[in-house]
């Protein structure tokens, strides 16, 4: 079974290491971001805090999303999109 491999464009899908540590790059690529990967950090609460600190957390902490309650510390099964 063959397949193709494609790299996602970095401006649209930046890693946490790039997005959260290089604000010059963030400003230069503003409006191009689709999904911000929240990697290069460990811990569920730390990831949520970092998204909040950068204005990227748009979820009601007590909402039920796809059967998972954030307030109980379950893993959230959704992609968080960043608007321009």
Secondary structure by P-SEA (a helix, b strand, c coil): cbbbbbbcccccccccccccccaaaaaaaccccccccccccccaaaaaaaaaaacccccccccccccccccccccccbbbbbcc
